[in-house]
Amino acid sequence: MAPTTRSATSSTQDKYLKPLVNAAPPPNNEYLVEEYEVDEEGNYLRDERGVRIKKTKWLDPPQPTRPNLTDSLPVLDIQPAGVKRKIPKSTGKGKGRSRKKYKSAEEVTPSDGEGADGAEPEPAPTPTVALPPPVPEEERTFLPAELTFSFEEAKQHLISQDKRFEALFSRLKCKPFERLERVDPFSTLASSILGQQISWKAARAIKHRFVRIFFPQLPEKVDDITNELANYFPTAHQVATQDVASLKAAGLSQRKSEYVLDLAQRFADGRLSNEKLLQADDIELYKMLTAVRGIGPWTVDMFALFSLRRPNILPVGDLGVQRGVLRWTLALHDPKFKIKISPDKLPTANTEKEKTDEQDSSQASQTSTSAPVESGGTTGGEPEQEQEQDVSAIPPAPVLPPTPALTQSAKKGKAKASAKTKAKTKGKGKARALAKVEEEDEEHASGEEDNSDVEMEVAADPNIIPPLDGPIPEHLELPSGLRLSMLKNRLNDRVGKSKLLTDKEMDELTRPWVPYRSLGVYYMWALDTVS
């Protein structure tokens, strides 16, 4: 019988046969299989008996095919950095949260948070605010930016009276008398009234609303025009045409509206003018300004010192000045009591510090620790006690440094002094405490203190004011009736006291500074106690 042939293509399922059981272990995990031999035409070869001829060979195992999953995955809509995606809120149906709906690759466009080239979009430019023209300078009146005395002469006078002033002048500029600027007296006094009894931020907001009465085209937000606000402050003639109701619409109280109108009318009718303010002496200036409702002695002192630059002004009622004079006096008579220039008052390289000087000083001057409680003048027989207290901000140019806050060491000293005071009132403890106080006073009078530690601390911190070398000059001795222990107790324990020093004591302790007390007063605000 002739051998039969069979196409290899008709039996592809027989291509791979069962691996041999008794074969040797396959190398490299290959498979040993049997395969039928075929001729060139693809027919099976058979032997004499007609049986298909087999052969064995090693074959690599078939590798599994993996589907390309990337073609079926959705394209994530990833937002660029800084862009927040709005998550759709749940409709309330069902218990689960609503899912985000991702956009496919075809739906992603450059408007979906990306630029045309795939980069982040540029932020939109801030629209510029068109400001109206400010008040013409010819309609405003300014005090001349000049001194009526020699600054160098005043400086040398203070140094000759107390050598410690030399360290103050070398480390800190006396801004009111070294950085001269023009001052509009009406704007300065009116701003002082607007800022009474409120924080400097609230005062700035009220001042902005007050100015917008006359310039409604200005931006509604005060931050958009803070630097240019002074150029739009109305003149006295403009304010005098208003009434109380229109000023109250800007947020002013009834009394502040009356005070500002009274001030404006006095400048408008000539009762107050630049010439009268410059020609009046200190007493005449006091009478002239306190006649205005809402202006009291403290505001007059600040205006005379910072705006008129009077050389011999002593604000006896300012608690910040009183505290500075106490520290200055204690450091003179007790070398162990050290003072320094507060770091907040020292000049820095940061230009933003210069921009915020006015805000910081206004904020400090409006606290009860800096300005006294006082009442303005009265008109029309109005009772004095009904007047609004004048704790206003100081004139804006130049600015008053903030009053140093009570340091942590001063608070601890206050508690210790209070405990000592209680101990003095109990039996033998009182006698021992008094004896210790007298011993300290005698030690101070004999001048037996050891100054070695003080000299080391002064060398370590250049802001510490060094003590005087040698004995204390006679003109700097403590006035009669004042003792060193008394001054320490006043500085550390001022609970229930409206003043740290009386007017007479302030006059006696600063008498060596005459006729240039204003310069010394300015530096008293900058002093702090070394902890």
C-alpha positions as CSV (number, residue, x, y, z in Angstrom):
1,M,0.0,0.0,0.0
2,A,1.4,3.4,-0.9
3,P,2.2,5.7,2.0
4,T,-0.4,8.3,2.7
5,T,0.5,12.0,3.1
6,R,-1.1,14.6,5.3
7,S,-0.7,18.3,5.3
8,A,1.1,19.8,8.3
9,T,-1.3,22.7,8.3
10,S,-4.3,20.5,8.8
11,S,-2.9,19.3,12.1
12,T,-1.2,22.2,13.8
13,Q,-2.7,21.0,17.1
14,D,-0.3,18.0,16.9
15,K,2.8,20.3,16.5
16,Y,3.7,20.3,20.2
17,L,3.4,16.9,21.7
18,K,3.6,15.8,25.4
19,P,7.1,16.2,26.8
20,L,9.1,13.0,27.3
21,V,8.8,11.6,30.8
22,N,12.1,9.8,31.0
23,A,14.1,12.5,29.3
24,A,17.0,14.2,31.0
25,P,16.3,17.5,32.9
26,P,15.9,20.3,30.4
27,P,18.5,23.0,30.5
28,N,17.4,26.6,31.0
29,N,13.8,25.4,31.6
30,E,13.4,24.3,27.9
31,Y,11.0,21.6,26.8
32,L,11.9,18.3,25.1
33,V,9.3,17.5,22.5
34,E,8.7,15.0,19.7
35,E,8.0,16.3,16.2
36,Y,7.0,14.6,12.9
37,E,9.4,15.1,10.0
38,V,8.0,16.6,6.8
39,D,9.3,16.9,3.3
40,E,9.8,20.1,1.3
41,E,6.2,20.1,0.3
42,G,5.0,19.8,3.9
43,N,4.0,16.1,3.7
44,Y,4.8,13.7,6.6
45,L,7.6,11.3,6.0
46,R,6.8,7.6,6.7
47,D,8.9,4.5,7.1
48,E,8.5,1.1,5.3
49,R,5.6,0.2,7.6
50,G,3.8,3.5,6.8
51,V,4.4,5.0,10.2
52,R,5.2,8.6,10.5
53,I,8.8,9.3,11.3
54,K,9.4,11.2,14.7
55,K,12.2,13.2,15.9
56,T,12.9,14.9,19.3
57,K,14.3,18.4,20.0
58,W,14.5,21.1,22.7
59,L,12.1,24.0,22.4
60,D,11.8,27.2,24.4
61,P,8.6,27.5,26.3
62,P,6.0,29.9,24.7
63,Q,6.0,33.3,26.4
64,P,2.6,34.6,27.5
65,T,1.4,37.7,25.7
66,R,0.4,40.7,27.8
67,P,-2.3,43.1,26.7
68,N,-1.4,46.8,26.3
69,L,-3.5,48.3,29.1
70,T,-2.4,51.9,28.4
71,D,-4.6,52.2,25.4
72,S,-7.7,51.6,27.5
73,L,-6.8,53.7,30.6
74,P,-8.4,57.2,31.0
75,V,-6.2,60.3,30.8
76,L,-6.0,62.0,34.3
77,D,-6.8,65.7,34.3
78,I,-4.0,66.9,36.5
79,Q,-4.1,70.6,37.4
80,P,-0.9,72.6,37.5
81,A,0.7,73.7,40.8
82,G,-1.2,76.4,42.6
83,V,-4.5,75.8,40.8
84,K,-7.3,74.3,43.0
85,R,-9.8,71.9,41.5
86,K,-13.4,72.5,42.5
87,I,-14.8,69.2,43.8
88,P,-18.5,68.8,42.9
89,K,-20.6,68.7,46.0
90,S,-22.7,65.6,46.7
91,T,-26.3,65.8,45.5
92,G,-27.5,64.0,48.7
93,K,-28.7,60.9,46.8
94,G,-27.1,57.7,48.0
95,K,-24.6,57.2,50.8
96,G,-21.4,57.6,48.9
97,R,-19.6,60.7,47.9
98,S,-19.8,62.0,44.3
99,R,-16.9,61.0,42.2
100,K,-14.6,63.2,40.2
101,K,-15.2,63.1,36.5
102,Y,-11.9,62.9,34.7
103,K,-11.6,64.3,31.2
104,S,-10.4,62.2,28.4
105,A,-7.4,63.1,26.3
106,E,-9.6,64.6,23.6
107,E,-11.4,66.8,26.1
108,V,-8.2,68.4,27.6
109,T,-7.6,71.8,26.1
110,P,-5.1,74.6,26.8
111,S,-7.9,76.5,28.7
112,D,-8.0,73.8,31.4
113,G,-5.2,75.2,33.4
114,E,-2.4,74.9,30.8
115,G,-0.9,77.1,28.2
116,A,-0.7,76.3,24.5
117,D,2.8,74.8,25.1
118,G,1.8,72.9,28.2
119,A,3.3,75.5,30.6
120,E,1.5,77.1,33.5
121,P,-0.5,80.2,32.5
122,E,0.9,83.6,33.4
123,P,-1.0,85.4,36.2
124,A,-3.3,88.1,35.0
125,P,-1.8,91.6,35.5
126,T,-3.2,93.6,38.4
127,P,-5.4,96.4,37.1
128,T,-4.0,99.8,37.8
129,V,-6.3,102.2,39.7
130,A,-6.7,105.6,38.1
131,L,-6.3,108.1,40.9
132,P,-7.8,111.6,40.8
133,P,-5.4,114.6,40.9
134,P,-4.4,115.4,44.5
135,V,-4.9,118.6,46.4
136,P,-2.7,121.3,44.7
137,E,0.2,122.4,46.9
138,E,-0.6,126.0,46.5
139,E,-3.9,125.4,48.3
140,R,-2.2,123.8,51.3
141,T,0.0,125.5,53.9
142,F,3.2,123.9,55.2
143,L,5.5,124.6,58.1
144,P,9.1,125.2,56.9
145,A,11.4,122.3,57.3
146,E,14.1,124.1,59.3
147,L,15.3,124.5,62.8
148,T,15.2,127.6,64.9
149,F,18.4,126.5,66.8
150,S,21.7,124.9,66.2
151,F,21.5,121.2,66.4
152,E,25.2,120.8,67.0
153,E,25.2,123.3,69.8
154,A,22.3,121.4,71.4
155,K,24.1,118.1,71.0
156,Q,27.3,119.4,72.6
157,H,25.3,120.9,75.5
158,L,23.7,117.6,76.4
159,I,27.0,115.7,76.2
160,S,28.7,118.3,78.4
161,Q,26.0,117.8,81.0
162,D,25.9,114.0,80.8
163,K,28.6,112.1,78.9
164,R,26.2,109.2,78.3
165,F,24.4,111.2,75.7
166,E,27.4,110.8,73.4
167,A,26.6,107.0,73.1
168,L,23.0,107.8,72.3
169,F,23.9,110.3,69.6
170,S,26.4,107.9,68.0
171,R,24.0,104.9,67.9
172,L,20.7,106.5,67.1
173,K,19.7,109.6,65.1
174,C,17.5,112.2,66.6
175,K,15.0,112.0,63.7
176,P,12.8,115.0,64.5
177,F,15.8,117.3,64.4
178,E,18.0,115.5,61.8
179,R,15.4,114.4,59.3
180,L,13.5,117.5,58.5
181,E,10.2,117.3,56.5
182,R,7.5,119.8,55.7
183,V,4.4,119.5,57.9
184,D,0.8,120.5,57.2
185,P,-0.4,121.7,60.6
186,F,-4.1,121.3,59.9
187,S,-3.7,117.7,58.5
188,T,-1.5,116.8,61.5
189,L,-3.8,118.1,64.1
190,A,-6.9,116.7,62.4
191,S,-5.3,113.3,62.0
192,S,-4.5,113.4,65.7
193,I,-8.2,113.9,66.5
194,L,-9.3,111.2,64.1
195,G,-7.0,108.7,65.8
196,Q,-8.1,109.3,69.4
197,Q,-8.8,106.2,71.6
198,I,-8.5,103.7,68.7
199,S,-5.8,101.5,67.2
200,W,-3.7,102.8,64.4
201,K,-5.3,100.4,61.9
202,A,-8.8,101.7,62.8
203,A,-7.5,105.2,62.7
204,R,-6.1,104.6,59.2
205,A,-9.4,103.2,58.0
206,I,-11.4,106.2,59.4
207,K,-8.9,108.6,57.9
208,H,-9.4,106.9,54.5
209,R,-13.2,107.1,54.7
210,F,-12.9,110.8,55.8
211,V,-10.7,111.6,52.8
212,R,-13.1,109.8,50.4
213,I,-15.9,112.3,51.4
214,F,-14.0,114.8,49.4
215,F,-12.5,112.4,46.8
216,P,-15.0,109.7,46.2
217,Q,-13.0,108.5,43.1
218,L,-10.4,107.0,45.5
219,P,-10.3,103.2,45.9
220,E,-12.5,101.8,48.6
221,K,-9.7,99.7,50.0
222,V,-7.3,101.7,52.1
223,D,-4.4,99.4,51.2
224,D,-4.6,100.5,47.5
225,I,-3.8,104.1,48.4
226,T,-2.0,104.1,51.8
227,N,1.2,105.8,50.5
228,E,-0.6,108.6,48.6
229,L,-3.4,109.2,51.2
230,A,-1.6,112.3,52.6
231,N,-1.7,114.0,49.3
232,Y,-5.5,113.9,49.3
233,F,-6.1,115.1,52.8
234,P,-8.6,118.0,52.4
235,T,-7.8,121.6,53.3
236,A,-9.4,123.4,56.3
237,H,-11.6,125.4,53.9
238,Q,-13.0,122.2,52.3
239,V,-13.7,120.6,55.7
240,A,-15.4,123.8,57.0
241,T,-18.1,123.5,54.3
242,Q,-19.2,120.1,55.7
243,D,-21.6,119.4,58.6
244,V,-21.7,116.9,61.4
245,A,-24.0,114.5,59.5
246,S,-21.7,114.2,56.5
247,L,-18.7,113.5,58.7
248,K,-20.5,110.9,60.7
249,A,-21.3,109.1,57.5
250,A,-17.5,108.4,57.2
251,G,-17.5,106.6,60.6
252,L,-16.6,109.5,62.9
253,S,-18.4,109.8,66.2
254,Q,-20.5,112.8,67.1
255,R,-17.8,114.4,69.2
256,K,-15.0,113.7,66.7
257,S,-17.0,115.3,64.0
258,E,-17.6,118.4,66.1
259,Y,-13.9,118.5,67.0
260,V,-12.7,118.3,63.4
261,L,-15.2,121.0,62.3
262,D,-14.1,123.3,65.1
263,L,-10.4,122.9,64.1
264,A,-11.2,123.5,60.4
265,Q,-13.3,126.6,61.1
266,R,-10.4,128.1,63.2
267,F,-8.0,127.6,60.4
268,A,-10.5,128.9,57.8
269,D,-11.3,132.1,59.6
270,G,-7.7,132.9,60.7
271,R,-7.9,132.2,64.4
272,L,-5.2,129.6,63.7
273,S,-2.5,130.0,61.0
274,N,1.0,129.0,60.3
275,E,2.3,132.4,61.2
276,K,0.6,132.4,64.6
277,L,1.8,128.9,65.4
278,L,5.4,129.8,64.5
279,Q,5.5,133.1,66.3
280,A,3.8,132.0,69.5
281,D,5.9,131.0,72.5
282,D,5.3,127.8,74.3
283,I,2.7,129.3,76.7
284,E,0.8,131.1,74.0
285,L,0.9,127.9,71.8
286,Y,-0.6,125.9,74.7
287,K,-3.5,128.4,75.2
288,M,-4.1,128.7,71.4
289,L,-4.4,124.9,70.8
290,T,-6.1,123.8,73.9
291,A,-8.9,126.2,73.0
292,V,-9.8,123.7,70.2
293,R,-12.2,121.1,71.4
294,G,-10.5,117.7,71.4
295,I,-6.9,118.9,71.8
296,G,-5.3,118.6,75.2
297,P,-1.8,119.2,76.7
298,W,-0.3,116.0,75.5
299,T,-1.3,116.6,71.9
300,V,0.1,120.2,72.2
301,D,3.5,118.8,73.5
302,M,3.7,116.3,70.6
303,F,2.8,118.9,68.0
304,A,5.4,121.4,69.4
305,L,8.1,118.7,69.5
306,F,7.6,116.9,66.2
307,S,5.9,119.4,64.0
308,L,7.2,122.8,65.2
309,R,10.5,121.3,66.4
310,R,10.6,123.4,69.6
311,P,13.9,122.7,71.4
312,N,12.8,122.8,75.1
313,I,9.6,120.7,75.3
314,L,9.0,118.4,78.3
315,P,5.8,116.3,78.2
316,V,5.5,115.7,81.9
317,G,2.4,113.6,81.6
318,D,3.7,111.1,79.1
319,L,4.3,107.7,80.9
320,G,6.8,106.6,78.2
321,V,9.0,109.7,78.9
322,Q,8.6,109.2,82.7
323,R,9.7,105.6,82.5
324,G,12.7,106.6,80.4
325,V,13.7,109.3,82.8
326,L,13.5,106.8,85.7
327,R,15.7,104.3,83.9
328,W,18.2,107.1,82.9
329,T,18.4,108.3,86.5
330,L,18.7,104.8,88.0
331,A,21.5,103.8,85.6
332,L,23.4,107.0,86.6
333,H,23.3,106.4,90.3
334,D,23.4,102.6,90.4
335,P,26.0,101.0,88.0
336,K,24.4,97.6,88.6
337,F,21.2,98.9,86.9
338,K,22.0,98.7,83.2
339,I,20.1,100.3,80.3
340,K,20.3,100.0,76.5
341,I,18.8,101.2,73.3
342,S,15.8,99.0,72.5
343,P,16.6,96.9,69.4
344,D,13.2,98.0,67.9
345,K,14.5,101.6,67.7
346,L,17.9,100.9,66.1
347,P,18.2,101.5,62.3
348,T,18.2,98.3,60.1
349,A,18.9,97.5,56.5
350,N,15.3,96.5,55.9
351,T,13.6,99.3,54.1
352,E,10.2,98.0,55.1
353,K,11.1,99.0,58.7
354,E,11.3,102.6,57.6
355,K,7.9,102.4,55.9
356,T,6.2,101.0,59.1
357,D,7.7,103.4,61.6
358,E,4.7,105.7,61.4
359,Q,2.3,102.7,62.0
360,D,4.3,101.3,64.9
361,S,4.7,104.7,66.6
362,S,1.0,105.5,66.2
363,Q,0.0,102.2,67.6
364,A,2.3,102.6,70.6
365,S,1.4,106.2,71.2
366,Q,-2.3,105.3,71.4
367,T,-1.8,102.9,74.3
368,S,-2.4,104.0,77.9
369,T,1.3,103.3,78.8
370,S,2.5,106.1,76.5
371,A,0.0,108.9,76.5
372,P,-1.8,110.2,79.5
373,V,-5.6,110.5,79.8
374,E,-6.4,114.1,79.1
375,S,-9.4,116.2,78.0
376,G,-9.5,118.8,75.2
377,G,-10.6,122.4,75.5
378,T,-14.3,123.3,75.9
379,T,-16.4,125.8,74.1
380,G,-19.9,127.1,74.7
381,G,-19.8,126.3,78.4
382,E,-19.6,122.5,77.9
383,P,-18.5,120.7,81.0
384,E,-14.8,119.5,81.0
385,Q,-15.6,116.0,82.1
386,E,-17.8,115.4,79.0
387,Q,-14.9,115.9,76.6
388,E,-13.5,113.0,74.8
389,Q,-10.1,111.8,76.1
390,D,-7.2,112.8,73.9
391,V,-4.9,109.9,73.5
392,S,-4.4,110.5,69.8
393,A,-1.6,109.5,67.5
394,I,1.4,111.7,67.2
395,P,2.0,113.9,64.2
396,P,3.0,111.8,61.2
397,A,6.1,113.5,60.2
398,P,8.6,113.0,61.7
399,V,7.4,110.2,63.8
400,L,7.6,109.4,67.5
401,P,9.3,106.1,68.4
402,P,7.1,103.5,70.1
403,T,7.2,103.4,73.9
404,P,9.1,100.3,75.0
405,A,6.9,97.6,76.3
406,L,7.4,96.1,79.8
407,T,10.1,93.5,79.4
408,Q,10.0,90.0,80.9
409,S,12.7,90.9,83.4
410,A,10.8,94.1,84.4
411,K,7.7,91.9,85.0
412,K,9.8,89.6,87.2
413,G,11.2,92.6,89.0
414,K,7.7,94.0,89.5
415,A,6.6,90.7,91.2
416,K,9.7,90.7,93.4
417,A,9.3,94.3,94.4
418,S,5.6,93.6,95.3
419,A,6.7,90.7,97.4
420,K,9.3,92.8,99.2
421,T,6.6,95.5,99.8
422,K,4.4,93.0,101.5
423,A,7.3,91.7,103.6
424,K,8.0,95.2,104.9
425,T,4.5,95.4,106.5
426,K,4.9,92.4,108.7
427,G,6.7,92.7,112.1
428,K,10.4,92.0,112.1
429,G,10.4,91.5,108.3
430,K,9.6,95.2,107.9
431,A,12.6,96.2,110.0
432,R,14.9,93.9,108.2
433,A,13.7,95.1,104.8
434,L,14.1,98.8,105.8
435,A,17.6,98.0,107.1
436,K,18.5,96.4,103.8
437,V,17.2,99.4,101.8
438,E,19.2,101.8,104.0
439,E,22.3,99.6,103.5
440,E,21.9,99.7,99.7
441,D,21.6,103.5,99.8
442,E,24.7,103.9,102.0
443,E,26.6,101.6,99.7
444,H,25.6,103.7,96.7
445,A,26.5,106.9,98.5
446,S,30.0,105.6,99.3
447,G,30.6,104.5,95.7
448,E,32.0,101.1,96.6
449,E,30.2,99.2,93.8
450,D,32.2,96.7,91.7
451,N,31.9,97.7,88.1
452,S,33.9,94.9,86.6
453,D,30.8,92.9,85.5
454,V,29.2,96.0,84.0
455,E,32.2,96.7,81.9
456,M,32.2,93.1,80.5
457,E,28.5,93.3,79.6
458,V,29.0,96.7,77.9
459,A,31.8,95.2,75.8
460,A,29.6,92.3,74.8
461,D,26.6,94.4,73.8
462,P,27.4,97.7,72.2
463,N,23.8,98.9,72.6
464,I,24.3,99.0,76.4
465,I,24.8,102.6,77.6
466,P,28.1,102.6,79.5
467,P,28.1,104.3,83.0
468,L,29.9,107.5,83.8
469,D,33.6,107.2,84.7
470,G,34.5,108.7,88.0
471,P,32.2,110.5,90.6
472,I,28.8,111.8,89.7
473,P,28.8,115.5,89.0
474,E,27.1,117.7,91.5
475,H,24.5,119.0,89.0
476,L,23.3,115.4,88.4
477,E,22.8,114.4,92.1
478,L,19.3,113.3,93.1
479,P,17.0,116.1,94.1
480,S,16.1,116.3,97.8
481,G,13.3,114.0,98.8
482,L,14.2,111.3,96.2
483,R,16.1,108.1,97.1
484,L,17.4,105.4,94.9
485,S,15.2,102.7,96.5
486,M,12.1,104.8,96.0
487,L,12.8,105.2,92.3
488,K,13.3,101.4,91.9
489,N,10.0,100.7,93.5
490,R,8.2,103.1,91.3
491,L,9.7,101.6,88.2
492,N,8.9,98.0,89.1
493,D,5.6,98.5,90.9
494,R,3.3,101.1,89.3
495,V,0.0,99.4,90.1
496,G,-2.7,102.0,90.9
497,K,-0.4,104.9,90.1
498,S,-1.3,107.4,87.3
499,K,2.2,108.8,87.2
500,L,5.7,107.4,87.9
501,L,7.1,110.9,88.6
502,T,5.4,114.1,89.6
503,D,5.7,117.2,87.4
504,K,8.1,118.8,89.8
505,E,10.3,115.7,89.9
506,M,10.3,115.5,86.1
507,D,11.4,119.2,86.0
508,E,14.2,118.7,88.5
509,L,15.6,115.5,86.9
510,T,15.7,117.0,83.5
511,R,16.8,120.5,84.5
512,P,20.4,120.0,83.3
513,W,19.1,119.5,79.7
514,V,17.6,123.0,79.6
515,P,17.3,124.7,77.0
516,Y,17.4,121.5,74.8
517,R,15.1,119.2,76.7
518,S,13.3,118.0,73.5
519,L,16.4,116.1,72.3
520,G,16.8,114.3,75.6
521,V,13.1,113.5,75.7
522,Y,13.2,111.9,72.3
523,Y,15.9,109.4,73.5
524,M,14.0,108.6,76.6
525,W,11.4,106.7,74.5
526,A,14.2,104.5,73.1
527,L,15.6,103.3,76.4
528,D,15.1,99.8,77.8
529,T,16.3,97.8,80.8
530,V,18.9,95.1,80.4
531,S,17.5,91.8,81.6
